[in-house]
Amino acid sequence: MNTTKTNPLFSLKAGLLIAASCFALSSPAFADEEFYGTVESRPTENPGIWVVSGQQIEVTDKTEIDNDHGPLVVGSCVEVEHDKGIVKEIESAKPAKCGKK
């Protein structure tokens, strides 16, 4: 009979490492500081929580907003520059950047 004991601290560290790795891999918007995506939802006013290609991002009063390629409405293609989900700049992009014609 094997009576080897596992160190509980080691098990906790291993579990946290695995959980952190899974989160990083399942959150593509947070893997990079810049990405293109389609606006799925947004508040009536600019500041607030937006959903772009399945990722929740926070637009604040400090966010630079650029609509040179069209309005930032649901369905539009945007380029998002962020720091851990807090948007520095969001700008409309040509639909081709989001795989649209």
SVG drawing of the C-alpha trace seen along z (x, -y; Angstrom):
<svg xmlns="http://www.w3.org/2000/svg" viewBox="-29 -61 34 63">
<polyline fill="none" stroke="black" stroke-width="0.4" points="0.0,0.0 1.4,-3.4 1.3,-5.9 2.9,-8.8 1.3,-12.1 0.9,-15.0 1.8,-18.5 -1.6,-20.4 0.3,-23.7 1.7,-22.1 -1.7,-21.0 -3.2,-24.4 -0.4,-26.1 -0.8,-23.6 -4.6,-24.1 -4.2,-27.9 -1.7,-27.7 -4.0,-25.5 -7.0,-27.8 -5.0,-30.9 -3.7,-29.2 -7.3,-28.2 -8.5,-31.8 -5.7,-33.3 -6.3,-30.9 -10.1,-31.4 -10.0,-35.2 -8.6,-36.3 -9.4,-39.9 -7.3,-40.0 -4.4,-38.1 -3.5,-41.1 -3.7,-44.8 -5.4,-45.3 -8.0,-43.4 -10.7,-43.7 -14.2,-42.6 -17.9,-43.2 -19.9,-45.3 -22.6,-42.9 -23.9,-45.3 -23.2,-48.7 -24.8,-51.2 -26.8,-54.2 -24.0,-56.5 -20.4,-55.7 -19.1,-55.0 -20.0,-51.6 -19.6,-47.9 -19.6,-47.0 -19.5,-43.5 -17.2,-43.1 -17.0,-39.6 -18.0,-38.0 -15.6,-40.0 -16.7,-42.5 -14.7,-45.7 -15.1,-48.9 -15.3,-52.2 -14.7,-55.2 -14.8,-58.9 -11.0,-58.8 -11.5,-56.4 -10.6,-58.0 -13.5,-57.3 -12.9,-57.5 -15.7,-56.9 -13.8,-57.7 -15.1,-54.5 -18.7,-54.7 -20.7,-54.9 -20.0,-52.6 -23.2,-50.7 -24.2,-47.1 -23.0,-45.1 -20.1,-47.5 -16.5,-46.4 -14.2,-48.1 -10.6,-48.1 -10.1,-48.1 -6.9,-49.1 -7.1,-48.2 -5.2,-47.6 -6.7,-44.6 -10.2,-45.3 -10.2,-49.0 -10.4,-50.6 -7.8,-53.3 -9.2,-53.7 -12.0,-52.2 -12.4,-53.1 -14.6,-52.0 -12.8,-49.8 -13.5,-48.6 -15.7,-45.6 -13.0,-43.5 -11.0,-43.7 -13.8,-41.6 -14.1,-39.2 -17.1,-41.0 -17.6,-42.1"/>
</svg>
